[in-house]
Amino acid sequence: MQKKLLLIAKSAPWSSLNARELLDIALSGGAFELPISLLFMGDGVLQPLAQQQPTVLEQKNLSANLQALPLFEIDAVYVSADCLAKRGQLETERVIAATVVDTQQVTQLLASHDQVIVL
């Protein structure tokens, strides 16, 4: 039985390479059919938001990578409700389908996975 992997994105989309590196881990694992879940927390909740303009910062857009997640059978995507609320982003459109989870559900996610990677 394969171990379940939870990837937690806590970095803002353009503050460092962490966002892109975590997506690379997700897509690589998905290519090998690993059971992967992705949770956006902290400033990471800003990563899946639609209508970002990374070209202003001379950065590549993450939305194409995010939209590729289902192609790699990564459908378990979650976003922290508390973190969205703190940033005034509860109703903001996202580029991928994600389940909004509360603190108790985040705890359950952590408990139900064998390995956790946080970037």
Secondary structure, 3 states (H helix, E strand, C coil): CCCCEEEEECCCCCCCCHHHHHHHHHHHHHHCCCCEEEEECHHHHHCCECCCCHHHHCCCCCHHHHHHHHHHCCCEEEEEHHHHHHCCCCCCCECCCCEEECHHHHHHHHHHCCEEEEC
